Amino acid sequence: MLDWLGSLRVEHRSDARIELGITRRTRWAGWLTGGAGVWLATLGHAALVIGGAVVIAGALLATMRRSLVFDRDDGLLRIDQRVLGFGRRSAVPLFHLRSIVVAARGSHFVAYVQRRIGGAIHLDEARHAAPLLALAAAIERATGLRVESDVDSATA
């Protein structure tokens, strides 16, 4: 139901570069959740704790930032992730990446970048494989990484 929350979208694309970022709907959902928490906290002492928790969840969601930039010219994947202003940045050389994988995991699908050494880099999850396959194809066109998928056309 909430698979769009925190989903990546293509922000900019060229022949040798693709920039992915979290959708604006995620930020708006965070601000609306925080506002609902403030309203809930004003209802009384019993609702204060629940309202406070909802405000914190909304703030985390509203301030969440994630961007992935695949740049073939520089030969790097740059990852920038932030929550509440605290962040983590990393750069992975493209030659360390093996492929983009779209796989079925129970009732949903996941997309991730498989590394030659180290853990996978999670891209996105969805109930349907089609948006993940489109995202993987866009990354493939910009970087030349191959797409591996265990999803057939009937389930996409």
C-alpha positions in Angstrom: 0.0 0.0 0.0 2.8 2.5 0.9 5.4 1.2 -1.6 5.7 4.7 -3.1 7.0 6.0 0.3 10.8 6.5 -0.2 10.7 5.4 -3.8 13.4 6.6 -6.2 12.7 8.5 -9.3 14.9 9.7 -12.2 15.7 13.4 -11.6 18.1 14.0 -14.5 19.3 11.7 -17.3 21.8 12.0 -20.1 23.7 9.5 -22.2 26.5 9.0 -19.6 24.8 10.1 -16.3 21.6 9.4 -14.4 20.6 11.0 -11.1 18.1 9.3 -8.8 16.3 10.8 -5.8 13.5 10.3 -3.4 10.1 11.5 -4.6 8.6 14.8 -3.3 5.5 12.8 -2.2 7.7 11.3 0.5 8.6 14.7 1.9 5.0 15.9 1.7 3.8 12.8 3.5 6.3 13.5 6.3 5.2 17.1 6.7 1.6 16.1 6.8 2.3 13.3 9.3 4.1 15.7 11.5 1.2 18.2 11.3 -1.2 15.4 12.2 1.0 14.5 15.2 1.0 18.1 16.4 -2.8 18.2 16.1 -3.1 14.9 17.9 -0.8 16.1 20.7 -3.2 19.0 21.4 -6.1 16.7 22.1 -5.1 15.9 25.6 -2.5 14.3 27.9 -3.2 10.7 26.8 -2.7 11.6 23.1 0.5 13.6 23.9 2.8 10.6 23.8 1.2 9.2 20.6 1.2 12.7 19.0 4.9 13.1 19.9 5.8 9.8 18.3 3.8 10.7 15.2 5.6 14.1 15.0 9.0 12.3 15.3 8.1 9.9 12.5 6.9 12.8 10.3 10.1 14.7 10.9 12.2 11.6 10.0 10.2 11.1 6.8 10.2 14.8 5.8 13.9 15.3 6.2 14.9 12.0 4.6 17.1 12.6 1.5 18.7 9.9 -0.7 20.4 10.5 -4.1 22.3 8.1 -6.3 24.3 9.5 -9.2 25.6 7.0 -11.7 28.3 8.9 -13.8 30.0 6.9 -16.6 32.4 9.8 -17.4 33.7 10.0 -13.9 33.4 6.2 -13.4 31.6 6.6 -10.1 28.4 5.9 -8.3 27.9 8.6 -5.7 25.5 7.9 -2.9 24.2 10.6 -0.5 21.8 9.7 2.3 20.5 12.1 5.0 18.0 12.0 7.8 17.5 15.0 10.2 20.6 16.6 8.7 22.9 13.7 9.5 24.2 12.1 6.5 26.5 9.6 4.9 28.2 10.0 1.6 30.1 7.4 -0.4 31.5 6.9 -3.8 31.8 3.5 -5.5 33.8 3.0 -8.7 31.6 1.6 -11.5 34.0 -1.2 -12.2 33.2 -2.5 -8.7 29.6 -3.0 -9.7 28.5 -6.2 -11.3 24.8 -5.7 -12.4 21.4 -4.3 -11.6 19.1 -7.0 -10.2 15.3 -7.0 -10.1 14.1 -9.9 -8.1 10.8 -11.2 -6.6 10.8 -11.4 -2.8 7.6 -12.9 -1.6 4.7 -10.6 -2.6 6.9 -7.7 -3.7 9.8 -7.0 -5.9 13.2 -5.4 -5.1 15.8 -3.7 -7.2 19.4 -3.5 -6.1 22.9 -3.0 -7.5 25.1 -6.1 -7.0 28.7 -5.4 -6.2 31.7 -7.6 -7.1 32.9 -7.3 -3.5 30.7 -6.2 -0.6 27.0 -6.0 0.0 24.4 -5.0 -2.4 23.2 -1.4 -2.8 19.4 -1.3 -2.3 17.6 0.8 -4.9 13.9 0.4 -4.4 10.9 -1.9 -3.7 7.5 -2.1 -5.3 4.4 -4.3 -5.5 4.8 -4.5 -9.3 8.0 -5.2 -11.2 7.4 -2.8 -14.1 8.6 0.4 -12.5 11.7 -1.3 -11.1 12.5 -2.8 -14.6 12.1 0.7 -16.1 14.5 2.1 -13.5 17.0 -0.7 -14.1 16.8 -0.1 -17.9 17.5 3.6 -17.4 20.5 2.9 -15.3 21.7 0.3 -17.9 21.5 2.8 -20.7 23.5 5.4 -18.8 26.2 3.1 -17.3 26.4 -0.1 -19.4 25.7 -2.3 -16.4 23.7 -5.3 -17.3 20.2 -6.0 -15.9 19.5 -9.4 -14.3 15.9 -10.3 -13.5 14.1 -13.4 -12.4 10.8 -11.6 -13.3 9.0 -12.8 -16.4 6.8 -10.6 -18.5 3.6 -12.1 -17.1 4.3 -11.0 -13.5 5.7 -7.6 -14.5 
